[in-house]
Amino acid sequence: MWALTALLTVLTGLDSSVGIAAGPALYFALAMVATAVMFLAVGALTSQLAATRRQAAAYAAWFLGVSYAVRMIADAGWACTA
């Protein structure tokens, strides 16, 4: 998944109107794919922890909801700065 995304990002970055170097394009591809990989791992973990498919879906939904709440708090700027 990362290799295809990286290839497309680097090729798009080479366009003169975009002008993104290969290094930053590869990092951007990693950032795009990391979330999908993390939630795939959560799905695999919940499928091993739960006895039924319904329970695994509930665990994964709970994790998704908590992740969304953390993202909302972070976007709102409530982070403590010292």
Secondary structure, 3 states (H helix, E strand, C coil): CHHHHHHHHHHHHCCCCCCCCHHHHHHHHHHHHHHHHHHHHHHHHHHHHCCCHHHHHHHHHHHHHHHHHHHHHHHHCCCCCC
